[in-house]
C-alpha cells in the first residue's frame, strides 16, 4: 500500500517559502524593496503594508525611494519605517520617503549571520516535527494492520529522503544568504 506523502511535501515547500521570505527581511547592506515588505503603516485608521501605500524603488545600491500615492501619508510612512528599527536613516520630501542603508560593520554582519542561522534552525525544527508526525502515523497504520513491517520501513526511508532533500534546500538557502551577508 502506498503512503500519501503529499502533506509532508507541502509542509517542506511551505517551510522553504517561509525561510526565503525571512531571509528577504535580513538586510545585507544592499537596498532591496523586500526589506520594507513587513513594515506596517498606520493609514486610514488601520495598519497597511507598504505596497498598499506607495511604490518602493531602488535608487542606488544603498538607497530606496518610497513614492507615496497619497501625500498626506508621507509622515506616517516615515514614522513606520523609523519605528521598524531596520537600522536605516529616513528622510522625506513632499511626495516620497528616502531610505538610506549604512555600510555594515563586521559586528553587524556577525549578528546577521547568527540571525540567519537561527531562522535556519527554526525551519529545521518545523521539518523535524512534521517528520515525527508522519512517522507516528506510519507506525499507527502498521499496528492497525494496514501496513506490513516491510512497508513501514520502506515508507520510513522514503519519508527520510524527502526530509533530507528539504533540509539540503534549506541549508543551500542559508549558505547563499551567509555569502550575501559577508560579501
N, C-alpha and C positions, 0 to 999 in steps of 0.2 A: 504494500500500500504506500502510495506517495504522500509525503507530508507537505502541507502548504506553507512554504516559507515566505509568501508574499508580505505578511505583516512585518517580518524581520527585514526584508529588502526595503520596504517603505520606511521603516524606522532608521535604517542605515542612511538612506538617501536624505531623510529629514535632518539627521544629525550632521551630515556633511554640509547641507544647505545652511544650517544654523551656525556652524563653525565659520563658513565663508562670510556670513553676514557679520558675525562677531569680529572677524579679522578686518573687515572693511572699516570698522569703527576704531581700529587701533591706528593712530596717526604715526606716520613714518618719516615726517619731515617734508614730504611732498604733499601738495594740496590735492585733495580728491573730493569731489562733491559728495561722495558717500559718507564722508565724515560728519556731515550735518544731517543725515537721514534721521537720526534718533532725537534730534533737537525738537522739542515741542514749544510752540509759540502760543501765548495767551492772545487769542484774537476772536473777536465777535462773540465773546462770552464763553468760549471753550478752548481746549487745547487743540492745536492744529499742527500737522507736520510741515516742515519747511517747503516741501513740494506743493503744498496746497496754498502757500502764501506768495511764492515767487519762484523764480528760476535761479539755479546755482550754476555758475560757470567758473572754469579755471582761468584766471587772469594771467598768471605766470606760475613757475614751479612752486612758489610758496605763498600764493595769494589766491583766494576765492572771492568772487563778487556775487552777492545775493541781490538780484534785481527784484525788488518787492513790487507786486502789482498794485497794491493799494498804499499810496504814500503815507497814509495815516498810521500804518503798521511798522514803519521803519524803526522807531524807537523800541517797539515790542520785540522785533526780531533781534535787534542789537542786545537787548536785555536777556533774551532767551539764550543767545549764543554765549554771552558772558557768564550767565548762571550755569551753563552746562559744564563749566570747568574743563574745557578742552585744552587749556594751556596755549591759547591763541590771543592775539590782540585784535580788537574790533574797533572799526571807525565807520562813520556813516555820513552820507550827504542827504539830499532831499529825497531821492528815489531808490537808493541802494545802500548795502552794507558791505564793507570790505573786511575780509577776514585774513589776517597775516599769520603765517606759521613761522615761529622762530626755528633756528637750527637746533637739532637735537644734540644734547650733551651726552657724553658716554654714560653718565649715571642714568639719564632718562632712557637711553637705549636699553640698558640692563633691566630697568623696570618694565619696559615694554616687552622685552623677551620673556621675563617672568610671567607677565600677564598673558602672553600668547601661550606659554606652556600650561598655565592654569586653565585656560579655555580648552586646550587640547585634552587635558586630563578630565575635565568636566564632560567632554564629548565621549571619551573612552568609557567613563563610568556609565553613561547612558547606554552605550552598546553592551557593556557587561551585564547590566540589569536586564536588558531585552534578551540577551543570550540565556541568562539564568531562567527567565520566564519560559522561553521556548523549550529549554532542556527539561524543566519541570513538567511541561505539557506532554512532551515525548515520553517521559517516564510514566506519567499517569496513563497514557494510552497503552503503554506496554502492560501495565498492571491490570488494566481492564480487558486485555486480550485483543485489542485492536491491532497491535504491532507485535512482531516476533522480536526476540532479543537481537538477532542479526540486523533486522530493520532498524531497531532502536539505535544501535551503534553506527549503522550506515548514515542515518539521519543526523546523528551527533557529529559525525565527520563532515557532512555536507554543511551543517549549521556553522561549524567552526571555520570552514573555508570561507563562508560568506562574511563572518565576523572579522577574520584575518584580513580579507580584502578591504573591508570597510576601515579597519584600523590603519592599513597601509595608506589608503587615500587620505585619512585624517593626518597621518604623520607627514605625508607629502605636502599638504596644505600648510602645516606648521613649519616645515623646513623652508618653504617658499617665503612665508611671512617673516621668519627669522632672517633670511638672507636680505629681504627687503628692508628690514629694520637696521641691519648692520651696514648696508650699502651706503 
